[in-house]
């Protein structure tokens, strides 16, 4: 599973890089400038209300810290990074959709041998078999 996840992540990164380069070339800008235009320039600024709301919702995880300037800055940076990340994912998904990209890397599968006398339900030639492992102690 780890190998599959690493391969999938590498494929996603290669696709994103190539699509970004192609789109930047078509727009006559560098990939970095295109990402700035599509992500950083479009990100809404983080306001005091958003910081206060985040602090209130996550106060239990703040370790009893008060909402001072230092914590406001940390929360603001976190919220901005979240916003950038979402805008970047959305932009790359639009590029993939526009380019009609499909990934045909199959997730790993394991064949499970089922003995003829194992308890089962349904037809023996079903297209899907669900195996449940239980420990009754």
N, CA, C and O atoms as a GROMACS GRO file, in nm:
protein
  548
    1UNK      N    1   0.082  -0.119   0.000
    1UNK     CA    2   0.000   0.000   0.000
    1UNK      C    3   0.087   0.125   0.000
    1UNK      O    4   0.056   0.223  -0.069
    2UNK      N    5   0.196   0.122   0.079
    2UNK     CA    6   0.286   0.238   0.083
    2UNK      C    7   0.350   0.263  -0.054
    2UNK      O    8   0.360   0.378  -0.098
    3UNK      N    9   0.391   0.156  -0.121
    3UNK     CA   10   0.450   0.170  -0.253
    3UNK      C   11   0.348   0.229  -0.351
    3UNK      O   12   0.382   0.318  -0.430
    4UNK      N   13   0.225   0.181  -0.345
    4UNK     CA   14   0.120   0.234  -0.430
    4UNK      C   15   0.098   0.384  -0.402
    4UNK      O   16   0.089   0.464  -0.495
    5UNK      N   17   0.091   0.419  -0.274
    5UNK     CA   18   0.069   0.560  -0.237
    5UNK      C   19   0.183   0.648  -0.288
    5UNK      O   20   0.159   0.759  -0.336
    6UNK      N   21   0.307   0.600  -0.277
    6UNK     CA   22   0.421   0.677  -0.325
    6UNK      C   23   0.417   0.692  -0.477
    6UNK      O   24   0.444   0.800  -0.530
    7UNK      N   25   0.384   0.585  -0.546
    7UNK     CA   26   0.374   0.592  -0.692
    7UNK      C   27   0.263   0.687  -0.735
    7UNK      O   28   0.280   0.766  -0.827
    8UNK      N   29   0.150   0.678  -0.668
    8UNK     CA   30   0.036   0.764  -0.700
    8UNK      C   31   0.073   0.911  -0.679
    8UNK      O   32   0.042   0.996  -0.762
    9UNK      N   33   0.139   0.938  -0.568
    9UNK     CA   34   0.180   1.075  -0.538
    9UNK      C   35   0.280   1.126  -0.641
    9UNK      O   36   0.272   1.241  -0.684
   10UNK      N   37   0.374   1.040  -0.682
   10UNK     CA   38   0.472   1.080  -0.783
   10UNK      C   39   0.404   1.108  -0.917
   10UNK      O   40   0.437   1.206  -0.984
   11UNK      N   41   0.310   1.024  -0.956
   11UNK     CA   42   0.237   1.045  -1.080
   11UNK      C   43   0.160   1.176  -1.075
   11UNK      O   44   0.162   1.254  -1.170
   12UNK      N   45   0.091   1.199  -0.964
   12UNK     CA   46   0.015   1.323  -0.948
   12UNK      C   47   0.106   1.445  -0.960
   12UNK      O   48   0.069   1.544  -1.023
   13UNK      N   49   0.225   1.438  -0.901
   13UNK     CA   50   0.319   1.551  -0.906
   13UNK      C   51   0.370   1.574  -1.048
   13UNK      O   52   0.380   1.688  -1.093
   14UNK      N   53   0.403   1.466  -1.119
   14UNK     CA   54   0.451   1.479  -1.257
   14UNK      C   55   0.343   1.540  -1.345
   14UNK      O   56   0.371   1.628  -1.426
   15UNK      N   57   0.221   1.492  -1.329
   15UNK     CA   58   0.110   1.546  -1.408
   15UNK      C   59   0.090   1.694  -1.377
   15UNK      O   60   0.074   1.775  -1.469
   16UNK      N   61   0.090   1.729  -1.250
   16UNK     CA   62   0.070   1.870  -1.211
   16UNK      C   63   0.181   1.958  -1.269
   16UNK      O   64   0.153   2.066  -1.321
   17UNK      N   65   0.305   1.912  -1.261
   17UNK     CA   66   0.417   1.991  -1.314
   17UNK      C   67   0.404   2.012  -1.464
   17UNK      O   68   0.422   2.123  -1.514
   18UNK      N   69   0.372   1.905  -1.537
   18UNK     CA   70   0.362   1.917  -1.683
   18UNK      C   71   0.244   2.005  -1.725
   18UNK      O   72   0.256   2.086  -1.817
   19UNK      N   73   0.131   1.987  -1.659
   19UNK     CA   74   0.015   2.070  -1.693
   19UNK      C   75   0.041   2.216  -1.662
   19UNK      O   76   0.002   2.305  -1.738
   20UNK      N   77   0.105   2.240  -1.550
   20UNK     CA   78   0.137   2.377  -1.511
   20UNK      C   79   0.234   2.441  -1.610
   20UNK      O   80   0.216   2.556  -1.650
   21UNK      N   81   0.336   2.367  -1.651
   21UNK     CA   82   0.431   2.418  -1.749
   21UNK      C   83   0.361   2.450  -1.882
   21UNK      O   84   0.386   2.554  -1.942
   22UNK      N   85   0.274   2.360  -1.925
   22UNK     CA   86   0.202   2.380  -2.052
   22UNK      C   87   0.111   2.502  -2.045
   22UNK      O   88   0.106   2.582  -2.138
   23UNK      N   89   0.038   2.516  -1.934
   23UNK     CA   90  -0.054   2.630  -1.917
   23UNK      C   91   0.024   2.761  -1.906
   23UNK      O   92  -0.019   2.863  -1.960
   24UNK      N   93   0.137   2.758  -1.837
   24UNK     CA   94   0.219   2.878  -1.822
   24UNK      C   95   0.277   2.920  -1.957
   24UNK      O   96   0.282   3.038  -1.990
   25UNK      N   97   0.320   2.822  -2.035
   25UNK     CA   98   0.375   2.851  -2.168
   25UNK      C   99   0.268   2.914  -2.257
   25UNK      O  100   0.295   3.010  -2.330
   26UNK      N  101   0.146   2.860  -2.250
   26UNK     CA  102   0.036   2.916  -2.330
   26UNK      C  103   0.003   3.059  -2.288
   26UNK      O  104  -0.037   3.141  -2.370
   27UNK      N  105   0.019   3.087  -2.158
   27UNK     CA  106  -0.011   3.221  -2.107
   27UNK      C  107   0.108   3.316  -2.120
   27UNK      O  108   0.094   3.436  -2.097
   28UNK      N  109   0.224   3.263  -2.158
   28UNK     CA  110   0.343   3.346  -2.174
   28UNK      C  111   0.405   3.392  -2.044
   28UNK      O  112   0.465   3.498  -2.038
   29UNK      N  113   0.389   3.310  -1.940
   29UNK     CA  114   0.448   3.342  -1.810
   29UNK      C  115   0.523   3.220  -1.758
   29UNK      O  116   0.514   3.112  -1.816
   30UNK      N  117   0.594   3.238  -1.648
   30UNK     CA  118   0.662   3.125  -1.586
   30UNK      C  119   0.560   3.047  -1.503
   30UNK      O  120   0.458   3.102  -1.463
   31UNK      N  121   0.588   2.918  -1.476
   31UNK     CA  122   0.498   2.842  -1.389
   31UNK      C  123   0.480   2.906  -1.251
   31UNK      O  124   0.371   2.902  -1.194
   32UNK      N  125   0.587   2.965  -1.199
   32UNK     CA  126   0.579   3.030  -1.068
   32UNK      C  127   0.485   3.151  -1.072
   32UNK      O  128   0.405   3.172  -0.981
   33UNK      N  129   0.496   3.230  -1.181
   33UNK     CA  130   0.408   3.346  -1.195
   33UNK      C  131   0.262   3.303  -1.214
   33UNK      O  132   0.171   3.367  -1.162
   34UNK      N  133   0.242   3.194  -1.288
   34UNK     CA  134   0.106   3.145  -1.308
   34UNK      C  135   0.045   3.100  -1.176
   34UNK      O  136  -0.071   3.130  -1.147
   35UNK      N  137   0.123   3.028  -1.094
   35UNK     CA  138   0.071   2.985  -0.963
   35UNK      C  139   0.042   3.106  -0.875
   35UNK      O  140  -0.056   3.107  -0.800
   36UNK      N  141   0.126   3.208  -0.884
   36UNK     CA  142   0.101   3.329  -0.805
   36UNK      C  143  -0.030   3.393  -0.848
   36UNK      O  144  -0.110   3.435  -0.764
   37UNK      N  145  -0.053   3.400  -0.980
   37UNK     CA  146  -0.177   3.460  -1.032
   37UNK      C  147  -0.300   3.379  -0.992
   37UNK      O  148  -0.403   3.436  -0.955
   38UNK      N  149  -0.288   3.248  -0.998
   38UNK     CA  150  -0.404   3.162  -0.976
   38UNK      C  151  -0.427   3.125  -0.829
   38UNK      O  152  -0.537   3.084  -0.792
   39UNK      N  153  -0.325   3.140  -0.747
   39UNK     CA  154  -0.339   3.099  -0.606
   39UNK      C  155  -0.323   3.219  -0.513
   39UNK      O  156  -0.419   3.262  -0.449
   40UNK      N  157  -0.203   3.272  -0.505
   40UNK     CA  158  -0.176   3.377  -0.408
   40UNK      C  159  -0.259   3.503  -0.432
   40UNK      O  160  -0.311   3.563  -0.338
   41UNK      N  161  -0.271   3.542  -0.559
   41UNK     CA  162  -0.345   3.665  -0.589
   41UNK      C  163  -0.495   3.649  -0.570
   41UNK      O  164  -0.566   3.748  -0.554
   42UNK      N  165  -0.545   3.525  -0.573
   42UNK     CA  166  -0.689   3.502  -0.560
   42UNK      C  167  -0.731   3.464  -0.418
   42UNK      O  168  -0.850   3.454  -0.388
   43UNK      N  169  -0.634   3.443  -0.331
   43UNK     CA  170  -0.665   3.403  -0.194
   43UNK      C  171  -0.721   3.523  -0.117
   43UNK      O  172  -0.661   3.630  -0.117
   44UNK      N  173  -0.835   3.504  -0.053
   44UNK     CA  174  -0.890   3.616   0.026
   44UNK      C  175  -0.803   3.639   0.149
   44UNK      O  176  -0.748   3.544   0.206
   45UNK      N  177  -0.790   3.763   0.191
   45UNK     CA  178  -0.709   3.789   0.311
   45UNK      C  179  -0.776   3.730   0.435
   45UNK      O  180  -0.899   3.720   0.443
   46UNK      N  181  -0.694   3.691   0.530
   46UNK     CA  182  -0.746   3.637   0.655
   46UNK      C  183  -0.776   3.756   0.746
   46UNK      O  184  -0.689   3.839   0.773
   47UNK      N  185  -0.901   3.763   0.793
   47UNK     CA  186  -0.939   3.876   0.878
   47UNK      C  187  -0.948   3.834   1.024
   47UNK      O  188  -0.939   3.716   1.058
   48UNK      N  189  -0.964   3.934   1.110
   48UNK     CA  190  -0.972   3.910   1.255
   48UNK      C  191  -1.086   3.816   1.291
   48UNK      O  192  -1.073   3.734   1.382
   49UNK      N  193  -1.197   3.828   1.220
   49UNK     CA  194  -1.314   3.744   1.248
   49UNK      C  195  -1.283   3.597   1.223
   49UNK      O  196  -1.322   3.511   1.302
   50UNK      N  197  -1.212   3.567   1.114
   50UNK     CA  198  -1.176   3.428   1.083
   50UNK      C  199  -1.080   3.373   1.188
   50UNK      O  200  -1.091   3.257   1.227
   51UNK      N  201  -0.986   3.455   1.232
   51UNK     CA  202  -0.890   3.413   1.334
   51UNK      C  203  -0.961   3.386   1.466
   51UNK      O  204  -0.936   3.284   1.531
   52UNK      N  205  -1.050   3.477   1.504
   52UNK     CA  206  -1.125   3.460   1.629
   52UNK      C  207  -1.212   3.334   1.622
   52UNK      O  208  -1.220   3.259   1.719
   53UNK      N  209  -1.277   3.313   1.510
   53UNK     CA  210  -1.363   3.195   1.492
   53UNK      C  211  -1.281   3.067   1.503
   53UNK      O  212  -1.323   2.973   1.570
   54UNK      N  213  -1.166   3.063   1.438
   54UNK     CA  214  -1.079   2.945   1.445
   54UNK      C  215  -1.034   2.921   1.588
   54UNK      O  216  -1.036   2.808   1.637
   55UNK      N  217  -0.994   3.028   1.656
   55UNK     CA  218  -0.949   3.016   1.795
   55UNK      C  219  -1.061   2.961   1.883
   55UNK      O  220  -1.037   2.872   1.966
   56UNK      N  221  -1.181   3.012   1.866
   56UNK     CA  222  -1.294   2.968   1.948
   56UNK      C  223  -1.326   2.821   1.922
   56UNK      O  224  -1.350   2.746   2.017
   57UNK      N  225  -1.325   2.779   1.798
   57UNK     CA  226  -1.358   2.641   1.763
   57UNK      C  227  -1.250   2.542   1.807
   57UNK      O  228  -1.278   2.424   1.829
   58UNK      N  229  -1.126   2.590   1.820
   58UNK     CA  230  -1.014   2.501   1.851
   58UNK      C  231  -0.945   2.536   1.983
   58UNK      O  232  -0.827   2.504   2.002
   59UNK      N  233  -1.018   2.599   2.071
   59UNK     CA  234  -0.959   2.646   2.196
   59UNK      C  235  -0.902   2.532   2.280
   59UNK      O  236  -0.802   2.550   2.350
   60UNK      N  237  -0.964   2.416   2.275
   60UNK     CA  238  -0.915   2.302   2.353
   60UNK      C  239  -0.775   2.258   2.308
   60UNK      O  240  -0.698   2.207   2.389
   61UNK      N  241  -0.742   2.278   2.181
   61UNK     CA  242  -0.611   2.239   2.130
   61UNK      C  243  -0.506   2.349   2.149
   61UNK      O  244  -0.389   2.328   2.115
   62UNK      N  245  -0.544   2.463   2.202
   62UNK     CA  246  -0.451   2.575   2.217
   62UNK      C  247  -0.369   2.568   2.345
   62UNK      O  248  -0.286   2.655   2.369
   63UNK      N  249  -0.390   2.469   2.426
   63UNK     CA  250  -0.311   2.452   2.548
   63UNK      C  251  -0.325   2.565   2.647
   63UNK      O  252  -0.231   2.596   2.719
   64UNK      N  253  -0.442   2.627   2.651
   64UNK     CA  254  -0.467   2.734   2.746
   64UNK      C  255  -0.407   2.868   2.707
   64UNK      O  256  -0.411   2.963   2.785
   65UNK      N  257  -0.353   2.877   2.588
   65UNK     CA  258  -0.293   3.004   2.542
   65UNK      C  259  -0.403   3.106   2.512
   65UNK      O  260  -0.509   3.072   2.460
   66UNK      N  261  -0.373   3.230   2.545
   66UNK     CA  262  -0.464   3.340   2.513
   66UNK      C  263  -0.440   3.383   2.369
   66UNK      O  264  -0.334   3.359   2.311
   67UNK      N  265  -0.541   3.447   2.312
   67UNK     CA  266  -0.531   3.494   2.174
   67UNK      C  267  -0.455   3.627   2.170
   67UNK      O  268  -0.516   3.734   2.165
   68UNK      N  269  -0.322   3.618   2.173
   68UNK     CA  270  -0.239   3.738   2.165
   68UNK      C  271  -0.188   3.755   2.022
   68UNK      O  272  -0.225   3.678   1.933
   69UNK      N  273  -0.105   3.856   2.000
   69UNK     CA  274  -0.056   3.885   1.865
   69UNK      C  275   0.023   3.768   1.806
   69UNK      O  276   0.011   3.739   1.687
   70UNK      N  277   0.104   3.700   1.889
   70UNK     CA  278   0.182   3.586   1.840
   70UNK      C  279   0.094   3.472   1.793
   70UNK      O  280   0.117   3.414   1.687
   71UNK      N  281  -0.008   3.441   1.871
   71UNK     CA  282  -0.099   3.333   1.834
   71UNK      C  283  -0.186   3.374   1.716
   71UNK      O  284  -0.218   3.292   1.630
   72UNK      N  285  -0.225   3.501   1.711
   72UNK     CA  286  -0.302   3.551   1.596
   72UNK      C  287  -0.222   3.533   1.467
   72UNK      O  288  -0.276   3.492   1.365
   73UNK      N  289  -0.093   3.564   1.474
   73UNK     CA  290  -0.007   3.549   1.356
   73UNK      C  291   0.002   3.403   1.314
   73UNK      O  292  -0.007   3.372   1.196
   74UNK      N  293   0.020   3.314   1.411
   74UNK     CA  294   0.028   3.170   1.380
   74UNK      C  295  -0.101   3.120   1.317
   74UNK      O  296  -0.099   3.048   1.218
   75UNK      N  297  -0.213   3.157   1.375
   75UNK     CA  298  -0.343   3.114   1.321
   75UNK      C  299  -0.365   3.175   1.183
   75UNK      O  300  -0.412   3.106   1.092
   76UNK      N  301  -0.331   3.302   1.166
   76UNK     CA  302  -0.345   3.367   1.036
   76UNK      C  303  -0.262   3.298   0.930
   76UNK      O  304  -0.309   3.276   0.818
   77UNK      N  305  -0.138   3.262   0.964
   77UNK     CA  306  -0.052   3.191   0.869
   77UNK      C  307  -0.108   3.054   0.835
   77UNK      O  308  -0.104   3.011   0.720
   78UNK      N  309  -0.161   2.986   0.936
   78UNK     CA  310  -0.221   2.854   0.914
   78UNK      C  311  -0.343   2.865   0.821
   78UNK      O  312  -0.356   2.787   0.726
   79UNK      N  313  -0.430   2.960   0.848
   79UNK     CA  314  -0.550   2.978   0.766
   79UNK      C  315  -0.514   3.018   0.623
   79UNK      O  316  -0.579   2.975   0.528
   80UNK      N  317  -0.411   3.101   0.607
   80UNK     CA  318  -0.366   3.141   0.473
   80UNK      C  319  -0.310   3.021   0.398
   80UNK      O  320  -0.337   3.003   0.280
   81UNK      N  321  -0.232   2.938   0.467
   81UNK     CA  322  -0.176   2.818   0.404
   81UNK      C  323  -0.288   2.722   0.361
   81UNK      O  324  -0.280   2.661   0.255
   82UNK      N  325  -0.392   2.711   0.444
   82UNK     CA  326  -0.506   2.627   0.408
   82UNK      C  327  -0.575   2.680   0.283
   82UNK      O  328  -0.613   2.604   0.194
   83UNK      N  329  -0.591   2.810   0.277
   83UNK     CA  330  -0.655   2.874   0.163
   83UNK      C  331  -0.572   2.855   0.037
   83UNK      O  332  -0.626   2.821  -0.068
   84UNK      N  333  -0.440   2.876   0.047
   84UNK     CA  334  -0.351   2.855  -0.067
   84UNK      C  335  -0.359   2.710  -0.115
   84UNK      O  336  -0.368   2.684  -0.235
   85UNK      N  337  -0.355   2.618  -0.020
   85UNK     CA  338  -0.360   2.476  -0.056
   85UNK      C  339  -0.486   2.440  -0.130
   85UNK      O  340  -0.482   2.368  -0.230
   86UNK      N  341  -0.599   2.489  -0.084
   86UNK     CA  342  -0.727   2.459  -0.149
   86UNK      C  343  -0.734   2.521  -0.288
   86UNK      O  344  -0.779   2.457  -0.382
   87UNK      N  345  -0.689   2.646  -0.300
   87UNK     CA  346  -0.690   2.711  -0.432
   87UNK      C  347  -0.597   2.640  -0.530
   87UNK      O  348  -0.629   2.626  -0.648
   88UNK      N  349  -0.482   2.594  -0.480
   88UNK     CA  350  -0.388   2.522  -0.566
   88UNK      C  351  -0.448   2.389  -0.611
   88UNK      O  352  -0.439   2.355  -0.729
   89UNK      N  353  -0.509   2.314  -0.520
   89UNK     CA  354  -0.573   2.187  -0.556
   89UNK      C  355  -0.684   2.210  -0.658
   89UNK      O  356  -0.696   2.136  -0.755
   90UNK      N  357  -0.765   2.313  -0.637
   90UNK     CA  358  -0.875   2.344  -0.730
   90UNK      C  359  -0.820   2.380  -0.868
   90UNK      O  360  -0.873   2.336  -0.970
   91UNK      N  361  -0.715   2.461  -0.872
   91UNK     CA  362  -0.655   2.502  -0.999
   91UNK      C  363  -0.600   2.382  -1.074
   91UNK      O  364  -0.624   2.367  -1.194
   92UNK      N  365  -0.526   2.295  -1.004
   92UNK     CA  366  -0.469   2.177  -1.069
   92UNK      C  367  -0.578   2.081  -1.116
   92UNK      O  368  -0.564   2.018  -1.220
   93UNK      N  369  -0.687   2.071  -1.040
   93UNK     CA  370  -0.799   1.986  -1.084
   93UNK      C  371  -0.862   2.042  -1.210
   93UNK      O  372  -0.901   1.966  -1.299
   94UNK      N  373  -0.873   2.175  -1.219
   94UNK     CA  374  -0.926   2.237  -1.342
   94UNK      C  375  -0.836   2.207  -1.461
   94UNK      O  376  -0.884   2.178  -1.570
   95UNK      N  377  -0.704   2.215  -1.439
   95UNK     CA  378  -0.610   2.184  -1.547
   95UNK      C  379  -0.622   2.038  -1.590
   95UNK      O  380  -0.620   2.007  -1.709
   96UNK      N  381  -0.635   1.948  -1.492
   96UNK     CA  382  -0.650   1.804  -1.525
   96UNK      C  383  -0.778   1.780  -1.602
   96UNK      O  384  -0.780   1.704  -1.699
   97UNK      N  385  -0.884   1.844  -1.560
   97UNK     CA  386  -1.013   1.827  -1.627
   97UNK      C  387  -1.006   1.881  -1.769
   97UNK      O  388  -1.055   1.818  -1.863
   98UNK      N  389  -0.944   1.997  -1.785
   98UNK     CA  390  -0.930   2.060  -1.916
   98UNK      C  391  -0.847   1.972  -2.010
   98UNK      O  392  -0.874   1.965  -2.130
   99UNK      N  393  -0.745   1.906  -1.956
   99UNK     CA  394  -0.656   1.822  -2.036
   99UNK      C  395  -0.708   1.679  -2.049
   99UNK      O  396  -0.648   1.597  -2.118
  100UNK      N  397  -0.820   1.650  -1.984
  100UNK     CA  398  -0.879   1.516  -1.990
  100UNK      C  399  -0.783   1.409  -1.939
  100UNK      O  400  -0.766   1.305  -2.002
  101UNK      N  401  -0.720   1.434  -1.827
  101UNK     CA  402  -0.621   1.342  -1.769
  101UNK      C  403  -0.692   1.228  -1.696
  101UNK      O  404  -0.785   1.250  -1.619
  102UNK      N  405  -0.646   1.107  -1.722
  102UNK     CA  406  -0.691   0.991  -1.646
  102UNK      C  407  -0.568   0.915  -1.598
  102UNK      O  408  -0.468   0.905  -1.669
  103UNK      N  409  -0.576   0.863  -1.479
  103UNK     CA  410  -0.467   0.784  -1.421
  103UNK      C  411  -0.516   0.641  -1.411
  103UNK      O  412  -0.620   0.613  -1.353
  104UNK      N  413  -0.439   0.550  -1.469
  104UNK     CA  414  -0.483   0.410  -1.471
  104UNK      C  415  -0.395   0.321  -1.384
  104UNK      O  416  -0.376   0.203  -1.414
  105UNK      N  417  -0.342   0.376  -1.278
  105UNK     CA  418  -0.265   0.298  -1.182
  105UNK      C  419  -0.363   0.231  -1.087
  105UNK      O  420  -0.432   0.297  -1.010
  106UNK      N  421  -0.370   0.099  -1.094
  106UNK     CA  422  -0.466   0.026  -1.011
  106UNK      C  423  -0.415   0.013  -0.868
  106UNK      O  424  -0.296  -0.008  -0.844
  107UNK      N  425  -0.507   0.025  -0.776
  107UNK     CA  426  -0.474   0.005  -0.635
  107UNK      C  427  -0.441  -0.143  -0.612
  107UNK      O  428  -0.491  -0.230  -0.683
  108UNK      N  429  -0.356  -0.171  -0.515
  108UNK     CA  430  -0.318  -0.311  -0.491
  108UNK      C  431  -0.438  -0.395  -0.447
  108UNK      O  432  -0.527  -0.350  -0.375
  109UNK      N  433  -0.437  -0.518  -0.495
  109UNK     CA  434  -0.542  -0.613  -0.458
  109UNK      C  435  -0.476  -0.741  -0.409
  109UNK      O  436  -0.367  -0.777  -0.453
  110UNK      N  437  -0.543  -0.808  -0.320
  110UNK     CA  438  -0.492  -0.934  -0.266
  110UNK      C  439  -0.595  -1.042  -0.292
  110UNK      O  440  -0.713  -1.026  -0.260
  111UNK      N  441  -0.550  -1.153  -0.350
  111UNK     CA  442  -0.638  -1.268  -0.368
  111UNK      C  443  -0.645  -1.344  -0.237
  111UNK      O  444  -0.543  -1.376  -0.176
  112UNK      N  445  -0.766  -1.372  -0.194
  112UNK     CA  446  -0.787  -1.445  -0.070
  112UNK      C  447  -0.848  -1.580  -0.105
  112UNK      O  448  -0.953  -1.587  -0.169
  113UNK      N  449  -0.781  -1.685  -0.064
  113UNK     CA  450  -0.833  -1.819  -0.090
  113UNK      C  451  -0.944  -1.850   0.010
  113UNK      O  452  -0.928  -1.833   0.131
  114UNK      N  453  -1.056  -1.895  -0.043
  114UNK     CA  454  -1.170  -1.930   0.041
  114UNK      C  455  -1.198  -2.079   0.020
  114UNK      O  456  -1.224  -2.124  -0.091
  115UNK      N  457  -1.191  -2.153   0.128
  115UNK     CA  458  -1.214  -2.297   0.119
  115UNK      C  459  -1.362  -2.324   0.095
  115UNK      O  460  -1.448  -2.243   0.129
  116UNK      N  461  -1.390  -2.437   0.037
  116UNK     CA  462  -1.528  -2.474   0.004
  116UNK      C  463  -1.614  -2.485   0.129
  116UNK      O  464  -1.735  -2.462   0.122
  117UNK      N  465  -1.555  -2.519   0.242
  117UNK     CA  466  -1.633  -2.536   0.364
  117UNK      C  467  -1.635  -2.411   0.453
  117UNK      O  468  -1.690  -2.415   0.563
  118UNK      N  469  -1.576  -2.299   0.406
  118UNK     CA  470  -1.582  -2.174   0.483
  118UNK      C  471  -1.724  -2.120   0.480
  118UNK      O  472  -1.792  -2.130   0.378
  119UNK      N  473  -1.770  -2.062   0.592
  119UNK     CA  474  -1.905  -2.005   0.593
  119UNK      C  475  -1.915  -1.891   0.492
  119UNK      O  476  -1.825  -1.809   0.481
  120UNK      N  477  -2.025  -1.887   0.419
  120UNK     CA  478  -2.043  -1.782   0.319
  120UNK      C  479  -2.190  -1.761   0.292
  120UNK      O  480  -2.275  -1.843   0.328
  121UNK      N  481  -2.218  -1.649   0.228
  121UNK     CA  482  -2.355  -1.617   0.186
  121UNK      C  483  -2.350  -1.576   0.040
  121UNK      O  484  -2.250  -1.521  -0.004
  122UNK      N  485  -2.454  -1.602  -0.034
  122UNK     CA  486  -2.462  -1.559  -0.173
  122UNK      C  487  -2.402  -1.662  -0.268
  122UNK      O  488  -2.351  -1.765  -0.226
  123UNK      N  489  -2.410  -1.631  -0.396
  123UNK     CA  490  -2.361  -1.725  -0.497
  123UNK      C  491  -2.208  -1.737  -0.495
  123UNK      O  492  -2.139  -1.639  -0.466
  124UNK      N  493  -2.158  -1.853  -0.526
  124UNK     CA  494  -2.014  -1.877  -0.525
  124UNK      C  495  -1.942  -1.802  -0.636
  124UNK      O  496  -1.823  -1.775  -0.625
  125UNK      N  497  -2.013  -1.769  -0.745
  125UNK     CA  498  -1.950  -1.700  -0.858
  125UNK      C  499  -1.976  -1.549  -0.858
  125UNK      O  500  -1.973  -1.486  -0.964
  126UNK      N  501  -2.002  -1.492  -0.744
  126UNK     CA  502  -2.029  -1.348  -0.734
  126UNK      C  503  -1.905  -1.269  -0.778
  126UNK      O  504  -1.792  -1.314  -0.760
  127UNK      N  505  -1.927  -1.151  -0.836
  127UNK     CA  506  -1.816  -1.068  -0.884
  127UNK      C  507  -1.736  -1.006  -0.770
  127UNK      O  508  -1.618  -0.975  -0.786
  128UNK      N  509  -1.799  -0.989  -0.656
  128UNK     CA  510  -1.734  -0.929  -0.540
  128UNK      C  511  -1.744  -1.025  -0.422
  128UNK      O  512  -1.850  -1.082  -0.396
  129UNK      N  513  -1.632  -1.041  -0.353
  129UNK     CA  514  -1.631  -1.124  -0.232
  129UNK      C  515  -1.584  -1.036  -0.117
  129UNK      O  516  -1.478  -0.974  -0.125
  130UNK      N  517  -1.659  -1.032  -0.013
  130UNK     CA  518  -1.621  -0.957   0.106
  130UNK      C  519  -1.582  -1.058   0.213
  130UNK      O  520  -1.660  -1.146   0.248
  131UNK      N  521  -1.461  -1.043   0.264
  131UNK     CA  522  -1.410  -1.135   0.365
  131UNK      C  523  -1.401  -1.059   0.496
  131UNK      O  524  -1.341  -0.951   0.502
  132UNK      N  525  -1.462  -1.114   0.600
  132UNK     CA  526  -1.458  -1.051   0.732
  132UNK      C  527  -1.374  -1.136   0.824
  132UNK      O  528  -1.398  -1.256   0.839
  133UNK      N  529  -1.276  -1.074   0.886
  133UNK     CA  530  -1.194  -1.143   0.985
  133UNK      C  531  -1.239  -1.097   1.122
  133UNK      O  532  -1.245  -0.977   1.150
  134UNK      N  533  -1.270  -1.192   1.206
  134UNK     CA  534  -1.317  -1.159   1.342
  134UNK      C  535  -1.245  -1.244   1.443
  134UNK      O  536  -1.197  -1.354   1.412
  135UNK      N  537  -1.237  -1.194   1.562
  135UNK     CA  538  -1.175  -1.267   1.672
  135UNK      C  539  -1.273  -1.269   1.787
  135UNK      O  540  -1.291  -1.169   1.857
  136UNK      N  541  -1.335  -1.383   1.806
  136UNK     CA  542  -1.434  -1.397   1.914
  136UNK      C  543  -1.366  -1.461   2.034
  136UNK      O  544  -1.339  -1.581   2.034
  137UNK      N  545  -1.338  -1.381   2.136
  137UNK     CA  546  -1.273  -1.435   2.257
  137UNK      C  547  -1.364  -1.418   2.374
  137UNK      O  548  -1.328  -1.457   2.486
   0.00000   0.00000   0.00000
